[in-house]
């Protein structure tokens, strides 16, 4: 069966409950609603979250625009743009 938007949202919330750290304001409902996620399985959503985390990590290592006043514990946050 195909996952509904609600199913995808619940899975995304579960996958991001502890890690990766999401930046404040990340709208998982918007991600779940995105037509590009239609037909995704739970495994596909897990891969999406991993890829978003890798994009955030890559940005930090490539000297992406990270404000200097952000504490180290919050530097590696996944933003909507990473999805």
C-alpha positions in Angstrom: 0.0 0.0 0.0 1.1 3.5 -0.7 1.9 5.7 2.3 -0.3 8.7 2.9 1.0 12.2 3.7 0.1 11.5 7.3 2.0 8.2 7.3 5.1 9.9 5.8 4.9 12.7 8.4 4.7 10.2 11.3 7.7 8.3 9.9 9.7 11.5 9.4 9.0 12.5 13.0 10.1 9.1 14.3 13.2 9.1 12.2 14.2 12.6 13.4 13.2 12.3 17.0 16.7 12.1 18.3 19.1 12.5 15.4 19.9 14.2 13.2 19.2 17.5 15.0 16.8 19.6 13.0 17.1 23.3 12.9 14.3 25.3 14.5 11.5 25.9 12.1 12.1 22.8 9.9 8.6 21.8 8.7 8.4 18.1 8.4 4.8 18.3 7.3 6.0 20.3 4.2 8.6 17.6 3.5 5.9 14.9 3.9 3.5 16.8 1.6 6.1 17.4 -1.2 5.0 15.5 -4.3 8.5 14.2 -4.7 7.9 12.0 -1.7 4.7 10.4 -3.1 5.3 6.7 -3.3 8.2 6.7 -0.9 8.5 3.8 1.5 9.7 4.1 5.1 13.2 3.0 3.8 13.1 5.8 1.2 12.2 8.3 3.9 15.1 7.0 6.1 17.4 7.5 3.1 16.1 11.0 2.6 16.8 11.9 6.2 20.4 10.4 5.9 21.0 12.3 2.7 19.8 15.6 4.4 22.1 15.0 7.3 25.0 14.3 4.9 24.2 17.5 3.0 24.3 19.5 6.3 27.6 17.8 7.3 29.1 18.5 3.9 28.1 22.1 4.2 29.9 22.5 7.6 33.1 20.8 6.3 33.1 22.9 3.1 33.0 26.1 5.1 29.3 26.8 4.4 27.8 29.9 5.9 27.6 29.0 9.6 27.3 32.0 11.9 30.2 32.2 14.4 27.9 32.9 17.4 26.2 29.5 17.1 27.3 27.1 19.9 29.2 24.0 18.6 26.5 21.7 19.8 24.1 23.4 17.4 26.3 23.8 14.4 25.3 20.6 12.7 21.6 21.1 12.1 19.6 19.9 9.2 17.6 22.7 7.6 14.7 22.4 5.1 17.1 23.2 2.3 19.0 20.0 3.0 15.9 18.0 2.3 
